[in-house]
Amino acid sequence: MISKTGNELPVGFAMELAADLDAMDIFADMSENEQQVWIDGARRMNTRDEMREYVRSIGRSAR
C-alpha cells in the first residue's frame, strides 16, 4: 500500500489499517504531511500489539 506521499506503508501498519476501517478512513482523509507523521511513527513500532494500539490511536486523535 502506498500513501498519498508516494511512500510505501510499513506492512504491519497497512495490515492494521485494513483491520480498522475507521482508522483507515481517517488516515485516508489526512493531508500528505499528516500521513507522513503517522507513517514515520509506525516505523518505530516493535510489536504487533504496539502497532495495533498505534493504529487505534489514529481514531482517538480525530475525536
C-alpha positions in Angstrom: 0.0 0.0 0.0 1.3 3.4 -0.9 0.3 6.7 0.8 -0.5 10.0 -0.9 3.1 11.0 -0.3 4.3 8.1 -2.5 5.9 6.3 0.4 5.2 2.7 0.9 3.5 1.9 4.2 5.1 -0.5 6.7 3.4 -3.8 6.2 2.2 -4.1 9.8 0.8 -0.6 9.6 -1.1 -1.4 6.4 -2.4 -4.6 7.8 -3.7 -3.0 11.0 -5.3 -0.1 9.0 -7.1 -2.8 6.9 -8.4 -4.3 10.1 -9.6 -1.0 11.5 -11.8 0.7 8.8 -12.4 3.8 10.9 -8.7 4.4 11.3 -8.2 3.7 7.6 -10.8 6.3 6.6 -9.3 8.9 9.0 -5.8 8.2 7.6 -7.0 8.4 4.0 -8.6 11.8 4.7 -5.3 13.2 6.2 -3.0 15.6 4.4 0.2 14.2 3.0 2.2 15.8 5.9 -0.1 14.2 8.5 0.1 10.8 6.8 3.9 11.1 6.8 4.0 11.8 10.5 1.9 8.6 11.2 4.0 6.6 8.8 7.2 7.7 10.5 5.7 6.8 13.9 4.6 3.4 12.6 8.2 2.6 11.7 9.1 2.9 15.4 6.6 0.2 16.5 8.3 -3.1 17.5 5.5 -5.5 18.1 2.1 -6.3 16.6 0.4 -5.2 19.8 2.2 -1.8 19.7 1.2 -1.4 16.0 -2.4 -2.3 16.7 -2.6 0.2 19.6 -0.9 2.8 17.4 -3.5 2.4 14.6 -6.3 2.6 17.2 -4.8 5.9 18.4 -5.5 7.3 14.9 -9.2 7.1 15.6 -8.8 8.6 19.1 -6.7 11.5 17.7 -9.5 12.5 15.4 -12.0 13.0 18.2 
